Amino acid sequence: MEGHRPFGLLFSLCLLVVVVVAVSPKPLHRLSDPHWHPATATWYGDPNGDGSDGGACGYGSMVDVKPFRARVGAVSPVLFKGGEGCGACYKVKCLDKSICSRRAVTVIITDECPGCSGSRPHFDLSGAAFGRMAVAGNSNHLRDRGELSVIFRRTLIFAYLKYTLIRLQLFLYSGTPCKYPGKNIAFQVNEGSTNYWLSLLVEFEDGDGDVGSMHIREASSSEWLEMSHLWGANWCIIGGPLRGPFSVKLTTLSTATTLSARDVIPRSWSPKATYTSRLNFFS
């Protein structure tokens, strides 16, 4: 009888997963391309620095502090996607075995590479991120190479279950989900926002990291109003007068996973203020 226990345990686990999938309103998403892809990489800024201040995504001084610090990168237009690629995370690995280690460096997209070809994947990394791909003690020699041939990949398999009948969460990742331990999604109200023009910057979105669409809902309404992509990680809506508090709904670009932060922006909101939600895609 002892020999049947592993099979019984495995069967019970599979049955539990089937039940969870059946009762969950959250779909499972699978990306079709599980492979590494060729690209090129360069570096900018100080040799051991964190990269540029700000960037085309609009994160500003956040790129100089954790969790962005020393993990930032600019990408060519094919990966920047007009700003909708902002916040996405990639693994980048150097191919020259004579000087490169086997480990890949994880980078967060915070900028667009100026002058890069539109159709060719290219990463312009911070000096610190670029040097991490080297064999120990060879960071400076690697940076001396200038442009490198690299391979990169995004999230390979994404399965996400949340808000089931038994509150069971299941995450199956193989690849590079964005992770911000201790951080929840936050929304910075951009300068110049009014009751008739409201602009938000999305911060610390884990999981996919990118935003494909954004909606806002006034507390007095049941209707979700679609926001327009402005630039980088910034979204806006024109209407009004808009009356808070506001709930915000995010849908990721990569896997169309949705999250709603209820009343995250208060009634008495202020331009340039940042409002943190109580949740994230992994929380």
Secondary structure, 3 states (H helix, E strand, C coil): CHHHHHHHHHHHHHHHHHHHHHHCCCCCEECCCCCCEEEEEEEECCCCCCCCCCCCCCCHHHHHCCCCCCCEEEECHHHHHHHCCCCCEEEEEECCCCCECCCCEEEEEEEECCCCCCCCCEEEEEHHHHHCCECCCCHHHHHHCCCEEEEEECCCEEEEECCCCCCCCEEEEECCCECCCCCCCEEEECCCCCCCEEEEEEECCCECCCCCEEEEEECCCCCCEECEEEECCEEEEECCCCCCCEEEEEECCCCCCEEEEEEEECCCCCCCCEEECCCCCCC
